[in-house]
Structures are given as C-alpha cells and as structure tokens.
Amino acid sequence: MANFTLHEQIESKHRVHPQQRILKLVVKLVVATVLLMAVGSATRVMNAGLACPDWPLCYGTLVPTQQMNLQVFLEWFHRLDASLIGLGAIVLMALSWWYRQELPQWLPWAATGSLGLVVFQGLLGGLTVTELLRFDIVAAHLGTALLFFLSLVTIWMLLLPYNGTGATGKLSWMGAVAASLVYIQSILGALVASQWAVHQCLGGKQLCGIMHSHIAGVLPPIITTAVLIIWARRTPALHPLLRRLIHYAGGLLVLQILLGVGTLWLHLQVEPLTVAHQTIGACLLGILTAFSVLAWRDNAPHR
C-alpha cells in the first residue's frame, strides 16, 4: 500500500494539469488564427478568392495538384488552415468538457461558444464562394473570424496565471472601448476592401463615400488607444505584463498608421503592405483585448 501510494504521488507530480494543456492549445489556435487572417487577406488582394471554384473541395479534390498555382495555393491553404483550426476548436471543447471538474466552470461553455463561431465562420466561407465574393458576406466572414480570435485571446488571458496589483482602476473599460472601436474600424476596412472601394474611388470616383468613411473612422480608435496608452504608462505600480502589453499596443498603433498611409499613398499596388496592414490591425485588436481582460483580472479581487 505504501509503495502504491508513493507511485501515485510520483505520477501526480509529473502529471500535466488539464488547464496547462488547454492553455497551450489555445495559444496555438491564436497563432493559427492570425495566420489564417493573413492568408485570407493575401487571398483577397491577389484576386484568389475564387481560385477554387467549388466548396468545400477544390476542383473536386482535397489537393488540386494539377491546377496548383499561386492563387489556387493561397485559397487552398486558407481552407486547410481553417479546417485545422476547426479541428483544434473541437479538441478544445472536448477537453474542456472532459476535464470540467478540474477546470473553471465557465471554460466548457466558452469553448463551446468558440466552436460555434468556427462553424458559422465555415458556413460564411462557403457562401463567399457560392455567392461569388458578395461584399457583405466577405465582411461578415472577417467579422466572425475576429470574434473567434478575440474569444481565444480572452480564454488565454483568463487561464494565464496572474497575480494583479490592483492598480488598473478603469483601464479595463478604456481598453474595452478602444478594442471595440478597432473592431468596428476593421469591419469598415473589410467593407472597403471587399468592394475594392479605394481602387474604384481613385480610378473612377466611385464608392468614395465608403473609402472616406474608413479614412475618417480611424480617428476614434487612434485617439482612444493613444489615451489608453498614455493613461496606462502614467499609472503607478502597473503590473509588468500589462505594461509590456501597452508598449506592444503603442508600437502596433504607430506601425498600423504608417502602413495605412503607405497603402493609400501607393494606391494598394504593393500587396504585402495591404496584407500587413490588415494583419497588424488584427494583432492590435488582440493586444487591446488581452490588456482589457488582464486589467479586469488585476482589479477584480480588490472590488
């Protein structure tokens, strides 16, 4: 009995807690989702959205080797990454329910909600092909992808071991407002991109109102994010992780502004700049969400 007890203690010592396993999975899904959005942006700017004319297969096969070129590869790889993320979301939900006795009560429901977003995202992805890249479906496709991304970032921050200092005050609310404004601006950007509004406005003076709404819409998120950064940097005893996140947000904000000016000045003729502009915007949104969640955790025990 003593040997058995000792054996159990050794196994318990080396056993990886389910929360750690799930946290690692969530981090991998976050990275894969950023890659998915970057490849999706590249697919659009390279006019590869209909490179695979059917769905969910591509030219009726899993791997269209005979038709493979850059455009087909982008669309095919975009679908492949989305499928892998869908499988990862299923695993996340399954693990969350299987180990629910050892995990926070909210986690299985959050994982289920994330999977629901993936399923809806997949349906929208199919509609973008069958409806021939209809602009509202394309925008909804990106909007849902961003919501799924933010759900993963939120789960990540809530599972992360963290001991706050109670110094954040209302920074969590300011961060949430900034993140919301960046999200709205991202949807406006998707509407501009899916209708090629910049090209049409600069080339034929059409859809200029849509383009100008996106340009004017940058001011609220820029101002709010800048105020958040200044406020956070002037907050004494701010947790080092929060301070690091706010530094990242500042760097991404400056980079995003430069990329936005550059893409407009070059009339969207440099595809990597356009892809980087949309990808950095998603990363900024993720950083602001992570900051908001951690700031809320930082102050929650002190309420």
N, C-alpha and C positions, 0 to 999 in steps of 0.2 A: 504493500500500500504506500509505503514511504517513497519507494522508487517510482511508482506510478504518479504520485503527487509531484515529485521532482521533475519527472518527464513533462507533465502538464505545465509546470511553471516555466520550463525551458521553451516549450512550444509557444506559450503565451507571450514570452519575452520577445521571440523572434517573429511573431505574427504581425503582419501589416494591418493596421486598423482600416476598416472599410472606408472611413472618411478620407484617409490619405490616398487610397486607391481611386476613389471618386474624384478627389481634388486633382490628381494627376491627369485623369481622363478629361476633366473639364478644361484644364489648361491646354491640352492637345486639341480639343474641339475649338477653343477660342482661336488658336493659331490657324487651324484648318479653315475656319470661317473667314478670317481676314484674307487668307489666300484665295478662298472661293470668291469673295467680292472683288479682289484684284483681278482674277482671271475673268470674272463676269464683265468687269469694266473693259478689259482688253478685248474681250469678245465683241463688245458693242462698238468700240472705236475702230476695230479692224473689219467692221461690217460682216462679222461671222455669226451673227445671231441666228441666221437660217442656214448655216453651213451644213447642218444635219437637217434635212427636210422632214424627217419623221421623228416621232417621240413615243416611248422612251428610248427606243433603239436609235442607231444612227446608220442610215442606209440599210436598215433591216438586220444589222448585226451588232454584236457587242463592241467589236473593234473593227472599224471600217478601214482595213489596211489598204485596199485598192484605191479608195478615194482620198486617202490621207494627204493633206497639205496643211499649211499653217492655219488657215481658217477652220478647217474641219477639226484639226487637233485642238484648237482653243475651245470650240464648242463641245467636243467630245470630252476633253479633260475637265471642263467646267461641270459637265454632268457626272463624271466619275467622282470628282471631289464632293459634289453634292450627295451622291449615293453613299460615299464613305462616311460623311457627316451624319446622314440619316441612320446608318447602322450604329454609329457611335452614340447617337441620341437614344436609340433603342436600348443599347447596353447600359447607358446611364440610368434610364428609367428602371430597367430590370434590376440593376444592382441597388438602386435606391429603395425599391420596394422589398427586395430580398433581405437586405440588412437594415430594415427600417427600425428595428428595435435598438440598434446601436447608433442611429443617426438622428439629427434634428427632425422633428415631426414635419416641418414644412418641406423638407427636401424631396420626398417622393412626389408630392403634388407639384413642386416647381419643375422637377424633371419631366413629369407628365405634360405640363404646360409647354415646356420647351419642345418636346416631341410633337405636340400638336402644331406648333409653329412650323416645324420642319415639314410635316405632312402638307400643311397649307401652302408652304413655300414650294414644295414639289408640284402641287397642282397648278400653281401660278406659273411655274417654269414650263409645264406642258402647254398651258394656254398661250404663253408668249410665242410658242412655235406655231400652234394650230391657228392662232389669231393673227399671225404674221406681224409680230412685234408691235401690237397695238400699244400706244404710248401709256395709257392709264394702267394697263396690266403690267407693263415693264416697270413703271414707278411703284406699283403695289408689290411687285416681286422684290425690288430693292428694299422697300419699307419693311416687309416681313423679314427679310434677311437681317436687317439691322436690329429688329426687335428680338430675333433669336440670338443674335450676337450679344445684345445687352442682357438678355436673360442668363446667358452663360457667364458673362462678366459679373453679374450680380451674385450668382451662385458661388463663383470663385471667391469673391470678396467676403461673402458670409461664412464660407468654410475655412478661410485662411486664419491660422492662429494669430490673434491680435489682442494686445492689451493697450487700450487707449489712455490718453492723459486727461480727457475731459476738457480740452481747451478749444474745441471746434465751434461751440456756440451755434450760430445759424449758418455756418459754412455749408452744411449738408443741403440746406434748402437752396442756397445760392448755386451750389453745384448742380442740383437737380434742374433748376431753371435754365442754367447755361446748357446743360445736356439736352434739354427739351428743345431749346432754340436751335441748337446744332442739328438735331434730328429733323426738325421742320425744314431747315435750310437744305439738308441732304435730300429730302423729298422734292423740294423745288428744283434742286440740281438734277434729279432724276427726270423730272418733267421736261426740263430744258434739254437734257441730253437725248431723251427718247424721241423728241420731236426735231432734233437737230436745229434747235431754235437759233443758236449762235450762227451757224452756217447760213441759215435762211435769212437772218436779220442782216448780217454783214454782206451777203451776196445779193439779196433781193428785197431787203427792207420788209420782210415778213416775219411774224411772230416776235417782233421786237419787244412787245409788252411782256411776254413771258421771260425773255432774256433779261430785261431791265428789272423785273421783279426779283429775279435771282441775285442780280448785282446789288440792288438796294437792300435785299434781305440779309446781306452779310453783316450789316451794321449792328443789329440787335445781338446776335451771338458773339460778335467780336467784342463789343462793349461789355456785355455781361461776363464773358470769360476773362477779359482783362481786369475787370473789377474784382472778380473772384481770385485771380492770381495775386493781385496787389494786397487784397484783404488777407489771404492765407499767408503770404510771406511776412506780413506785419503782425501775424498772430503769434504771441509768445508761447513757448512750450508746445508747439505743434509737433505731433508725432513725426519721427524721421521718415516713415513711409509716406505719410501724407505730404510732407514737404518735397519728397522726391517726385511724387505724382504731379504735384502742382508745377514743378520745374519742367517735367515732361510736357505738361499741358501748354506751358508758355512756349517751349521750343516748337511743338507741333502747330501752335497757333500762328507763329511767325512764318514757319515753313508753308503752311496752308495758304496764307495770304500771298506769299511770293509765288507759289505755284498757280494760284488763281489768276494773279496779274499776268504771269507768264503765258498761261494757256490762252487767255483772252488776247493778249498782245500778238501772239503768234497765230491767232485765228484757229486754234485747235489743230494745227497742222503737225505738231510733234506729239505722236500718240503716247509715248512713255510719260510725258508731262501730264496729259489728261488722266491717265491711269493712276499716276502718283497723286494727283490732286484728289481724286475720289477715295483712294486708299488711305491717305493721310487724314482726310475728313472722318472716315470711319474710325481710325485709331484715336483721333482727338475725342470723338464721341465716347469711345470705350474708356479712355483715361478719365474723362469727366464723370462718367457713371461710376467707375471704380472709386474715385475720390469721394463722391457723394455717399456711397454705401459705407465706406470706411469711416467717413466723418460722422455718419449717423451712428455707427457702432461705437465710435470713440466717445460720443456724448450720451448714448443711451443709458449706461449704468448710473449716470450722475443725475438723471432726471428725477 
